[in-house]
Amino acid sequence: MATEIPLTSSLKSASGSNTTRPNDPYSGSNQGSGNTSQQPLRMRGTRTHDNGNFTSVDQSVFTENTTVPRRNLGFIQVTSLMLNGCLGNGFYFTTPGYVLALVRSKRVCLVLWAIGGIYSALGMTVFLEYGMALPFNGGPLVYLDVVFRRPRLLATVIFSLWWILFASTEGSSKSVAQTILTLASGRSVFELEDGLIQYTGVVVITVVCLMLFFAPRLCFAFNAVSALYKIILMLVIFIAGMAASRGANSGWHDFNVEFPGYNSKEVLTAMVYIIECYQGWDNANYVSGEISDCKRTLKWAGITAISILTCLNMLVTLAFFGVSDYATLTNDEGQANVALQFAQIVFHSTKGMQVATGLSAFMNLLFVTYTSARVKQAIAWQRIIPFSSFFGSHSMQFDSPGGGLFLHWIFTIIPLLFLGKMHSDGRIFVTGLFQYGYEILTVFMAIGLFRLKSRMRLSNPLWDHTYLKNPLLLASVALTFAGLNIVVMVMTALPVDEGRIPRFYWAVAMGGLAAAGTLYWAFFRLFQANDPKRRWNVASKMGVEVFIYEDGDEVPDEMDLPMFEAAADGSRRRLDYKLSGPIGICFARMKQLKNFLLRELSY
């Protein structure tokens, strides 16, 4: 969560006295002690800002509020957040049966699930190195900006554009809506009208966003309960499966059989689906600015979550394999929803499993929405998107990221309502753009590990990696993780069946997104008014001036507070805009009209 902390000032003369400030974001000392942000931050008038250090040279009074994360997420909450992001994200529905159809061997299939756990452990190690070095909300938004600092602002802009457009929860909202409608009507998913699913999905995501806005504390009270519920559910499936597999018609008789048709390409394809089932453990990194004692908590929560996730995935897969033979698991019903097939065989009813998996999917939707909204709020804090003050706003009354939730809601309902038929290939293609972009992101994060140490030592010469201190170990982990993700990128872009959109267009779309982000970035650079290296200034002539302030820059009085906030949230950057000429007059009139309407319509 976060809290609004007033920044007040006692007027002092320019005597050079230092102000109370947050720890240097990159010094390694900001590890999230339990009492961080619990006391008011007080600040005197300042003019220059250097790595979080303020020098008092002028007199100013600040009456605004700044949002500083309150570090109140402990080990249980962080572990639960990771598990809620992983468990219930589609594993129950299609993956085991579909993967078995590709691999054609139950034994090989279990080995692949174990490899998926190893892949997740590698990914967790990479994310832990970043998370403990840079414990701030936004996760990769901050990480990429630190390790790829030049060209200035480019990595931030491209990541922000991708995250805002594609980091939606459209798929989860649709899944929950389908479960609700199936239970209510008794019809199958394919018999439901598209419009009914769409508008139910809009209601679902609206309810989730309202819950997170008005009752975030209650939602986090459900966090640990939800994770425990999912663990118990998967253990019940395993125990029930083992008990039911003792009969004569169990699936153990073909457990060691390798069915014909095996090929390495389909094994790699199966591995891609398994890796997607493991994803979600990185949820905590997106809100690491809210983790108490981040270095210790994130470490042990990550190890615990990955261990539990790997064990449960393998146990439930084993239960599915023990109950049904190969032919049953790989038929149309098994590939469509192996969990319901399992429930029909073991419990002779699918209603209970539908309710259980639907509730699990809803909890997954709840907490993925929260972490995604937090990243979007962190993007807005840097003032690089329109209406950034609104989208970066934080409700003091409810202690919730209202602006980030609204931005997430907008870009979730748009694909829900306007991507065509619910089961069309076009919808699947568009929603898959986030997953493909995520693979690209992880490759850059793995490469960035080689730069993290040098970047961190600019502020703290004694800083070192937590796990990957040995250069050989660092190179092995980074290159292996990057290589696996490149394989996934290549496999997902291979040609598909006729009549479907070629998946190599994912790579083309990501290239287009990077080009669009570069053009957006070029706007900031073209109209930047405070670049000392620029010999000509087109900004003032066009009436649009952009000011990019970073650590060490001299800042005007009105930017003292925003730069103080930038030190607290880890971005170390704020943008400011000045409009003049016809454009400035137009915006001034619009502002006057807005103020007039607010004054006349308010009570």
C-alpha positions, -999 to +999 in steps of 0.1 A: +000+000+000+011+036+000+005+066+022+002+103+016+029+121+036+029+159+039+061+176+030+063+208+051+090+234+054+102+256+082+116+288+066+154+290+070+179+314+054+203+300+028+228+288+054+237+256+037+219+234+062+209+200+049+173+188+047+158+156+059+156+133+028+150+098+018+179+074+016+199+075-016+178+053-038+208+035-053+231+035-023+221+000-012+209+013+021+173+017+011+163-019+018+129-012+032+131-013+070+099-020+087+093+017+098+101+033+064+077+061+056+059+059+088+070+093+099+065+126+082+092+138+058+101+174+063+119+195+037+132+230+036+135+253+005+159+238-020+173+244-055+196+216-065+190+179-063+218+153-065+212+116-059+186+123-033+207+150-015+192+184-012+210+217-005+191+245+010+197+277-010+163+294-010+131+298+010+100+279+000+070+265+016+055+232+004+019+225+012+013+197-013+013+160-005+037+134-019+030+097-023+057+076-006+052+038-005+045+025+030+065-007+035+040-030+052+041-062+031+057-090+051+069-125+042+034-141+042+018-113+021+047-113-004+047-151-007+009-151-011+011-123-038+035-145-058+014-176-054-018-158-063-001-146-095+010-182-105-017-206-092-050-204-110-037-186-141-048-213-166-031-244-153-064-260-143-080-257-177-061-268-207-023-271-203-017-307-189-038-324-216-026-302-244+011-306-234+007-344-232-008-344-267+023-327-279+049-347-260+031-381-262+047-394-230+035-389-194+070-395-181+086-369-204+058-345-196+066-346-159+102-340-166+092-309-186+072-296-156+103-300-135+123-280-161+097-253-159+104-251-122+141-247-129+134-220-155+113-201-129+141-204-103+165-188-129+140-161-136+135-155-099+172-152-093+174-125-120+144-106-106+157-109-070+190-093-080+171-063-094+145-062-067+170-061-038+192-035-055+162-013-065+133-018-041+108+005-058+073+003-072+073-002-110+098-031-111+111-034-147+102+003-153+130+012-128+153-016-137+156-009-174+160+028-168+190+021-145+209-004-167+200+012-201+204+048-191+214+060-226+197+072-247+181+091-218+144+082-213+142+059-243+139+026-223+113+041-200+091+054-228+091+021-248+084+000-217+057+024-206+039+023-240+040-015-240+028-019-204-001+006-207-014-009-240-010-046-234-006-053-196-044-057-192-064-084-175-088-090-204-081-127-205-087-133-168-118-111-168-132-131-197-124-164-180-141-154-148-171-141-168-174-174-187-173-194-154-201-173-139-223-176-170-217-213-174-227-219-138-257-197-140-270-210-173-258-246-174-246-241-210-210-248-222-186-219-229-190-223-267-228-219-264-226-185-247-233-153-267-202-131-272-220-100-261-230-116-228-195-127-221-181-092-230-204-072-208-201-097-179-164-093-183-167-055-181-187-059-149-161-083-134-132-060-140-152-030-128-160-048-095-124-058-091-111-022-096-138-008-073-128-033-046-091-024-049-100+013-048-125+014-019-112-016+002-076-024-006-069-035+030-098-060+028-084-073-005-050-078+010-067-096+039-079-120+013-044-123-001-030-149+023-064-167+026-066-170-012-031-184-015-038-210+012-071-218-005-053-225-038-027-247-021-054-267-003-074-270-036-044-284-055-036-308-026-072-320-026-069-327-063-037-346-058-051-367-029-084-374-046-065-384-078-042-408-060-072-424-043-091-427-075-061-441-095-060-473-075-088-489-097-082-512-126-090-485-152-064-460-139-038-443-160-008-459-145-007-487-171+005-464-199+026-441-177+059-454-192+046-457-227+060-434-254+033-431-281+043-426-317+046-392-334+072-377-310+093-348-324+116-322-309+097-292-323+065-302-305+085-308-272+097-272-274+062-260-281+050-279-250+078-263-230+065-228-240+030-236-226+045-249-194+066-218-189+035-197-194+018-216-166+047-208-142+046-171-148+032-147-122+059-151-095+073-117-105+042-099-091+060-089-060+087-071-079+061-047-093+053-035-058+087-040-041+085-004-028+058-017-004+078-046+010+090-045+046+127-053+049+128-059+011+162-077+009+153-105+033+116-107+026+118-108-012+145-134-010+128-159+012+093-153-003+107-160-038+124-192-027+093-204-009+068-195-037+089-212-065+093-243-043+056-246-036+046-238-072+069-264-087+058-291-063+021-284-066+022-283-104+040-316-106+017-333-080-015-322-097-002-332-131+007-366-116-029-369-103-043-361-137-021-388-153-029-413-126-067-410-131-069-411-169-051-429-196-034-412-225-063-415-249-087-398-225-064-370-216-056-361-252-091-362-266-110-330-274-125-328-239-092-335-221-074-308-241-102-283-237-105-286-199-086-314-182-098-302-147-135-307-155-127-341-171-109-351-139-138-339-117-163-359-137-143-391-134-134-387-097-164-368-082-190-376-109-198-339-111-182-308-125-201-281-106-177-281-076-146-279-098-161-250-118-168-230-086-134-238-072-114-229-103-136-198-110-129-185-075-092-192-080-092-173-113-110-144-096-084-141-069-057-142-096-074-114-114-077-093-082-040-093-074-026-091-109-049-060-114-034-044-083+002-049-093-003-039-129-021-007-118+008+001-095+032+000-124+010+022-144+008+047-115+046+047-113+047+055-151+024+084-145+046+097-117+073+105-142+049+128-162+056+111-195+019+104-204-010+128-209-031+135-177-002+121-156-013+140-125-047+122-126-034+087-135-006+090-109-030+101-082-033+083-049-064+083-027-054+094+008-088+084+022-087+048+009-050+044+005-053+031-030-038+039-065-070+053-079-055+068-111-035+037-119-066+015-114-087+037-138-060+036-164-058-002-161-096-004-163-097+016-195-072-006-213-089-038-201-124-030-213-112-017-247-100-052-258-129-069-240-155-049-261-137-043-294-116-073-303-143-092-322-156-126-314-146-141-280-130-172-295-115-157-326-079-160-336-076-123-338-084-118-302-060-146-292-033-129-313-038-094-297-038-107-262-007-127-269+012-095-276+018-090-239+033-124-235+056-120-265+067-085-252+073-100-218+098-125-233+116-096-250+117-078-216+132-107-198+160-110-224+169-074-219+168-078-181+191-108-183+215-088-205+212-058-181+226-079-152+260-074-168+256-036-164+238-036-130+270-037-109+287-008-127+256+013-126+249+007-089+286+015-080+282+050-094+263+058-062+278+032-039+313+020-047+309-010-023+277-024-038+278-060-050+253-086-062+234-106-036+236-140-052+256-136-084+288-123-070+309-148-090+313-134-126+311-170-140+279-177-121+264-144-132+272-150-168+258-186-166+225-175-151+220-145-173+229-162-206+209-193-198+178-173-189+182-151-219+188-181-242+157-199-229+136-168-235+150-164-270+140-200-277+105-193-264+103-162-287+114-181-317+090-210-310+060-188-305+067-170-337+068-202-359+041-207-385+007-220-373-022-237-390-038-223-421-065-197-415-048-183-384-027-151-382+010-159-386+026-156-352+058-139-366+036-108-367+041-107-330+077-098-336+066-073-363+041-057-339+067-054-311+091-038-337+063-014-346+057-006-309+094+001-304+093+024-334+062+042-320+079+045-286+110+060-303+089+086-321+072+095-288+107+097-272+119+119-301+091+144-293+106+149-258+141+152-271+131+176-299+112+199-276+135+197-246+144+232-236+170+225-209+195+204-230+228+223-227+243+205-257+216+217-281+227+247-302+193+255-316+160+255-297+129+246-317+108+243-285+103+280-277+095+288-314+068+261-314+053+272-281+059+238-265+089+234-241+097+202-223+120+202-193+137+169-183+151+170-148+174+143-134+198+138-106+224+165-104+204+190-125+197+225-113+159+228-108+136+258-104+118+262-071+086+247-083+104+214-091+119+209-057+089+189-044+086+167-076+123+159-075+120+150-038+092+126-048+114+113-076+141+104-051+115+086-029+100+065-057+133+056-073+127+071-108+151+101-101+134+120-129+106+143-135+093+161-166+078+196-167+061+214-196+057+251-205+032+262-232+033+296-249+018+313-279-015+301-294-011+267-278-005+281-244-035+305-247-057+276-258-047+254-229-051+284-205-087+289-217-095+252-213-082+254-178-103+284-170-134+266-184-126+235-163-123+256-131-155+275-139-174+243-144-160+228-113-169+259-093-204+262-107-213+225-105-199+219-070-219+222-039 
